[in-house]
């Protein structure tokens, strides 16, 4: 696998550093209660990139609906013109599935944008890391579905 720098073209803001440090230290459950535009999705994306290269597995970025996931993450562009998907260096991506909003990485990890509105479609998957974006708007049953999976496999949730 090629050598790349992670996080890719991104650094945590000063107020994001305690969360980043906790995740680097092995924190398995974290909640970021920050204002709008504070960069919660950016932290989640860049953390997932790091985690997916450390531990081969399936990783999800979950929004309340799959349509929101496409707008916010898959097609998202920040105020500086950076695409959300730029968190993933092209050198580590082996396959892009636009129809499934899924990336396959050179080390075997898979990252996918999913929606809590159809969490039943995720049955049988075994994610080891999940970012819950806009959690207050999500179907709370999604967490009840995912929590035991992460507990069993030592996974994390943000």
C-alpha positions as CSV (number, residue, x, y, z in Angstrom):
1,X,0.0,0.0,0.0
2,X,1.4,3.5,-0.8
3,X,2.6,5.8,1.9
4,X,0.2,8.6,2.6
5,X,-0.2,11.2,5.4
6,X,-3.3,10.8,7.5
7,X,-5.2,13.0,8.3
8,X,-5.1,14.0,4.6
9,X,-4.7,17.8,4.1
10,X,-6.5,18.5,7.4
11,X,-5.7,19.4,11.0
12,X,-8.1,19.5,13.9
13,X,-9.1,22.9,15.1
14,X,-8.0,23.7,18.7
15,X,-11.4,22.9,20.2
16,X,-11.4,19.6,18.3
17,X,-8.1,18.4,19.7
18,X,-9.4,16.9,23.0
19,X,-11.8,14.7,21.0
20,X,-9.1,13.7,18.5
21,X,-6.7,12.9,21.3
22,X,-9.3,10.8,23.1
23,X,-10.0,8.9,19.9
24,X,-6.3,8.3,19.3
25,X,-6.1,7.1,22.9
26,X,-8.6,4.4,22.3
27,X,-11.9,6.0,23.2
28,X,-14.7,3.8,22.0
29,X,-17.7,6.1,22.5
30,X,-17.7,9.9,22.0
31,X,-20.3,12.7,21.6
32,X,-19.3,16.0,20.2
33,X,-21.9,18.7,21.3
34,X,-20.6,21.5,19.2
35,X,-22.4,24.4,17.4
36,X,-23.4,24.2,13.7
37,X,-20.4,24.5,11.3
38,X,-18.0,23.4,14.1
39,X,-16.6,20.6,11.9
40,X,-18.2,17.5,13.5
41,X,-18.4,15.7,10.1
42,X,-14.8,16.6,9.2
43,X,-13.5,15.2,12.5
44,X,-15.6,12.0,11.9
45,X,-14.4,11.6,8.3
46,X,-10.8,12.1,9.1
47,X,-10.9,9.9,12.2
48,X,-12.6,7.2,10.2
49,X,-9.8,7.4,7.5
50,X,-7.2,6.9,10.2
51,X,-9.1,4.1,11.9
52,X,-9.8,2.3,8.6
53,X,-6.1,2.2,7.9
54,X,-5.3,0.9,11.4
55,X,-8.0,-1.8,11.6
56,X,-9.4,-3.6,8.5
57,X,-13.2,-3.5,8.7
58,X,-16.4,-1.9,7.7
59,X,-17.0,1.8,8.6
60,X,-20.2,3.8,8.3
61,X,-21.0,7.5,8.2
62,X,-24.7,7.6,9.1
63,X,-27.0,10.5,8.6
64,X,-30.7,10.5,9.4
65,X,-31.6,9.7,5.8
66,X,-29.6,8.2,2.9
67,X,-30.5,11.3,0.8
68,X,-28.9,13.6,3.5
69,X,-25.9,11.4,3.4
70,X,-25.5,11.9,-0.3
71,X,-25.9,15.7,0.1
72,X,-23.8,16.3,3.2
73,X,-21.0,13.7,2.9
74,X,-20.8,12.0,-0.5
75,X,-21.3,15.2,-2.5
76,X,-20.4,17.7,0.2
77,X,-18.1,20.6,-0.2
78,X,-17.0,22.8,2.7
79,X,-16.6,26.6,2.8
80,X,-13.0,26.3,1.6
81,X,-14.0,24.3,-1.4
82,X,-12.8,20.9,-0.1
83,X,-14.9,17.9,-0.9
84,X,-15.8,15.7,2.0
85,X,-14.4,12.7,0.1
86,X,-11.0,14.4,0.0
87,X,-10.5,12.9,3.5
88,X,-9.7,9.7,1.6
89,X,-6.4,10.0,-0.4
90,X,-6.9,8.5,-3.8
91,X,-3.8,6.4,-3.3
92,X,-5.6,4.2,-0.8
93,X,-8.9,3.8,-2.7
94,X,-9.2,0.7,-4.9
95,X,-12.9,1.0,-5.8
96,X,-15.6,3.7,-5.7
97,X,-19.3,2.7,-5.8
98,X,-21.2,5.9,-6.4
99,X,-24.5,4.1,-6.4
100,X,-23.9,2.6,-3.0
101,X,-21.8,5.6,-1.7
102,X,-19.0,3.2,-0.8
103,X,-15.3,3.2,-1.0
104,X,-13.1,0.1,-0.9
105,X,-9.6,0.6,0.4
106,X,-6.3,-1.1,-0.6
107,X,-6.0,-2.7,2.8
108,X,-9.4,-4.3,2.6
109,X,-11.4,-1.8,4.7
110,X,-14.8,-0.5,3.4
111,X,-16.3,2.9,4.2
112,X,-19.9,3.7,3.3
113,X,-22.4,6.5,3.8
114,X,-25.7,5.1,5.2
115,X,-29.0,6.4,6.6
116,X,-30.7,5.6,9.9
117,X,-34.0,5.8,8.0
118,X,-33.4,2.3,6.6
119,X,-31.1,0.7,9.2
120,X,-32.9,-2.6,8.6
121,X,-31.2,-2.8,5.2
122,X,-27.8,-3.0,7.1
123,X,-28.7,-6.3,8.8
124,X,-25.8,-8.8,8.5
125,X,-23.1,-6.1,8.4
126,X,-20.4,-5.9,11.0
127,X,-19.2,-2.3,11.3
128,X,-16.2,-1.6,13.5
129,X,-16.7,2.2,13.4
130,X,-19.7,4.4,13.0
131,X,-20.1,8.2,12.8
132,X,-23.6,9.3,13.6
133,X,-24.1,12.7,12.0
134,X,-27.1,14.8,13.0
135,X,-27.9,12.2,15.6
136,X,-30.8,14.3,17.2
137,X,-32.7,13.8,13.9
138,X,-31.8,10.1,13.4
139,X,-34.1,7.1,14.1
140,X,-33.0,6.2,17.6
141,X,-33.6,2.5,16.8
142,X,-30.5,2.6,14.6
143,X,-28.3,3.0,17.7
144,X,-30.1,0.1,19.4
145,X,-29.4,-2.0,16.3
146,X,-25.7,-1.0,16.0
147,X,-24.7,-0.8,19.7
148,X,-24.5,-4.6,20.3
149,X,-22.5,-5.1,17.1
150,X,-19.9,-2.5,18.2
151,X,-19.8,-3.9,21.8
152,X,-19.2,-7.4,20.5
153,X,-16.4,-6.5,18.0
154,X,-14.7,-3.8,20.1
155,X,-15.8,-1.1,17.7
156,X,-16.3,2.6,18.2
157,X,-19.1,5.2,17.7
158,X,-18.8,8.9,17.4
